[in-house]
Amino acid sequence: MFDLIQRAIIPIVAAVLALAALLAGWVWVALLLLAVVALGIYDFLQRDWTITRNFPVAGRIRWLFYRLRPYLRAYIVEDDLHGTPYSFEARNLVHARARGETDTHPFGTERDVDAEEYHWIGHSIAPEPDPDISPRVIVGNDQCARPYSASVLNISAMSFGALSANAVRALNLGAKKGNFYHDTGEGGLSPYHLEHGGDLVWELGSGYFGARDKDGRFDAGKFRDNAAHDAVRMTEIKLSQGAKPGHGGLLPAAKVTEEIARIRQVPAHQDCLSPRGHSAFSTPIQMMEFAARMRDLSDGKPVGLKLCIGQPHEPFAMIKAMLETGIYPDFIVVDGGEGGTGAAPLELSDWVGMPLTEGLVLMRNALVGAGIKDKVRLAASGKVYSGMGLAENIALGADWCNAARAFMLSVGCIQAQRCHLGTCPTGVTSQDPGRQRGLIPEVQGERAARFHAKTLEAMADIVAAAGFRHPQDLQPHHLMHRTGPEKAMPMDRIHTFLPEGILRDAPDDTIYADWWAAARADSFRPGIDLVPARAAAKNIPAEM
Ligand SMILES: Cc1cc2nc3c(=O)[nH]c(=O)nc-3n(C[C@H](O)[C@H](O)[C@H](O)COP(=O)(O)O)c2cc1C
């Protein structure tokens, strides 16, 4: 009994005080206290929530703190370097660069340079006096009629739907002002993508939004019409994204407004799912044929593939299909498992998909090892937000990088992590016009462009310090990584970097021998039983 009184102390005290207030004639105070008593009785009798059933009214305090937790953590508890997914330092850097505020740091690094995750770029005694502050990369091999000159930093795929109309407008305006590209994401081409004339990469996922027939299959005519927009400079087939590989796309019902439904050609106010896989192809060879078809239908614009690497034989299967068909996509974007999303199952975000460094090195090795890196450009995405992010991925083999969340931050995102609920406080991911009111595209577009320019300047500083003019001169051995408290190694001693053509000439001499043997141009399934093959193989390094 005493235990029960303890647990129900709030409504009991409220009842006693209500009685006293009534006797004193304080009717309003008594009514207020009686409301607490009523709440206590409700909590005690309800059957859904154990905590409030056992601790009437008091149990609600837990909910209150549960709600406040993200804010308390972000504003009070979190230190500068350890917030996730983006630390306070990272968010602050993007915000400062976007707003044109000072982005220099006083008093030296706050990082623990003895920690295992620490890595650095080796600078030169002879720095480059005149680095290229806006390097470009030509995308488009000899099968492409209309090559595109890309910046080394671009806006990664994010759909209208996942983003608000004003966010799409702001990003596109930023792309226009800063001369970089804006990937539409898989949600189709919206009018907001076309308003400011920034360069677009039109992404097609397995839902073929913007180019689908009534059954959700690829519609060549619609694709041709949309790809003909001048602003569409390249097209891209989305195979997967790091935050939810193999899941397809998901736009929660709360965000599927009438307008989004119209653009995507799906029912409004229902979850909008892209299937897990594509219906337009099911083998590596068919994938290449589909890419070639898209390039033809778009009148020769570069076509690319975006994926997060999963099973290692699959990129090799794609390479074999390229070699067998003679069809080379113009670019491949490798997305890391650490990449962002509007909404995804936690297990997929946390535990499925290769992180960027490993995925990038594997794809770089597949292309270089097959001797086709000159035909297929390589891009990287996954938590790139700074000059260092650009420099290190380019050193590992990327021609350019894409960033999604960093550009969201640049147009006002505060990492409230409400993208999936439609209640984003900054209007970046909310379809609610009231919330979008805070995001003024003209102001935020300027910021996206400024963030881009300042980040390239920061990268150029690193490149110049290493003694180079162009980031492409950075190599894996310029990047050092701590591997233990007393040990650090250059990246080319941590990961394997294959020499040109070795996969065609002597694949068995590489660490990828089994994966290469398992890869087939006519199927994504392995062509050999990998279990005995790997059990029999000697000297398989830990990295694979
Ligand atoms: C809000 C949001 C929406 C996204 N939508 C798409 C999409 O439609 N298609 C896609 O390929 N990737 C999508 N992504 C993934 C990004 O394009 C990118 O691959 C990933 O976030 C890695 O970049 P980041 O780490 O710089 O955010 C989305 C990411 C976010 C944050």
The ligand as a MOL file (V3000), in Angstrom:
LIG
                    3D

  0  0  0     0  0            999 V3000
M  V30 BEGIN CTAB
M  V30 COUNTS 31 33 0 0 0
M  V30 BEGIN ATOM
M  V30 1 C 16.9000 13.7220 -47.3110 0
M  V30 2 C 17.6670 12.7830 -48.1890 0
M  V30 3 C 17.0740 12.2720 -49.3250 0
M  V30 4 C 17.7780 11.4030 -50.1630 0
M  V30 5 N 17.1930 10.9490 -51.3110 0
M  V30 6 C 17.9190 10.1940 -52.1640 0
M  V30 7 C 17.4000 9.8200 -53.4280 0
M  V30 8 O 16.2870 10.1630 -53.8110 0
M  V30 9 N 18.1940 9.0660 -54.2300 0
M  V30 10 C 19.4580 8.6790 -53.8770 0
M  V30 11 O 20.1470 8.0330 -54.6560 0
M  V30 12 N 19.9740 9.0440 -52.6910 0
M  V30 13 C 19.2450 9.7910 -51.8400 0
M  V30 14 N 19.8010 10.2000 -50.6690 0
M  V30 15 C 21.1900 9.7950 -50.3680 0
M  V30 16 C 22.1920 10.8580 -50.8010 0
M  V30 17 O 22.0750 11.1790 -52.1440 0
M  V30 18 C 23.6300 10.4100 -50.5750 0
M  V30 19 O 23.8870 9.2770 -51.3280 0
M  V30 20 C 23.9470 10.1090 -49.1490 0
M  V30 21 O 23.1820 10.8910 -48.2900 0
M  V30 22 C 25.4000 10.3560 -48.8490 0
M  V30 23 O 25.6120 11.6840 -48.7930 0
M  V30 24 P 25.7880 12.5150 -47.4230 0
M  V30 25 O 26.4970 11.6030 -46.4970 0
M  V30 26 O 26.5920 13.6540 -47.9280 0
M  V30 27 O 24.4720 12.8940 -46.9140 0
M  V30 28 C 19.1000 11.0450 -49.8250 0
M  V30 29 C 19.6980 11.5660 -48.6710 0
M  V30 30 C 18.9980 12.4310 -47.8640 0
M  V30 31 C 19.6830 12.9860 -46.6500 0
M  V30 END ATOM
M  V30 BEGIN BOND
M  V30 1 1 1 2
M  V30 2 1 2 3
M  V30 3 2 2 30
M  V30 4 2 3 4
M  V30 5 1 4 5
M  V30 6 1 4 28
M  V30 7 2 5 6
M  V30 8 1 6 7
M  V30 9 1 6 13
M  V30 10 2 7 8
M  V30 11 1 7 9
M  V30 12 1 9 10
M  V30 13 2 10 11
M  V30 14 1 10 12
M  V30 15 2 12 13
M  V30 16 1 13 14
M  V30 17 1 14 15
M  V30 18 1 14 28
M  V30 19 1 15 16
M  V30 20 1 16 17
M  V30 21 1 16 18
M  V30 22 1 18 19
M  V30 23 1 18 20
M  V30 24 1 20 21
M  V30 25 1 20 22
M  V30 26 1 22 23
M  V30 27 1 23 24
M  V30 28 2 24 25
M  V30 29 1 24 26
M  V30 30 1 24 27
M  V30 31 2 28 29
M  V30 32 1 29 30
M  V30 33 1 30 31
M  V30 END BOND
M  V30 END CTAB
M  END
